[in-house]
Amino acid sequence: METIKILYPPIEHLTRSAVTTNEAAFYLNRKPQTLRIWAMRENGLIRPIRINGRLAWPVSEIKKILNI
């Protein structure tokens, strides 16, 4: 079975204020489910915002965690 590799732009080039769970997981080197657990328990490295019921992860907070 062939795996599909999704490439995201470097976080330094992002102009959006928030990213999806999959994108945030990629940048933070975590699995998307880990971020969903953080959101549910409200105890992770970063707290998401909810946009129309979906999780969105602030780019500025991700950059702080990564020291960018």
N, C-alpha and C positions, 0 to 999 in steps of 0.2 A: 504494500500500500504506500503510495507516494504522499508525503506530507507537503502541505502548502505553506510557504513561508511568506508572511506579510511584512513588508518593509514600511516603517514609519519614518517621516522626516526627523532630522535631529531636533531635539526639544528646543534648542537655541533659536531655531528658525520658526517656531510656532508663533502665530499672531492671534490665535483664538484664546479666549479667556479660560476655557475648560475643554477637557477631552473625555472621550468615552472610557468605560471601564477597561476595555481591551487595550486601548492606547496607554492608559495610566499604568496598567500592569506591565506592559512592555517597557516603559521608561523606568519603572521602579524595580524591574527584574523580579516580579512576583506573578503568581497565577491570578487570573481574573477573579476566581472564587475567593481568594484571600482578601481582595479588596471589597468584595460583596460582604464578607464576614465583618470586615472593619466597619462598613457602613451600617450593618445590622446591629452590631454591638456598640458602635460609637466609641471604639477604643483603639483605633489604628494610628498609624503615623500621620494620617491625613483624613479629614472628613469631607465627604462629597457634598455637593449641592444637588437638589432634585429639580429637574426641569421636565415638566409635564409627566411626572411620575418616574422618570429615568434618572439614573445616577450620572452626574457629571463631576469630574475631578479638576479642581482649579490648577491651571498650569503654573501659576505663581507659587503655589504651595509645593508642587512637585519640584520646581527649580530650587526652592529653599532646602528641601530634603537632599537634593543632589549637589548642593553648594554651587549652583550655577547663577 
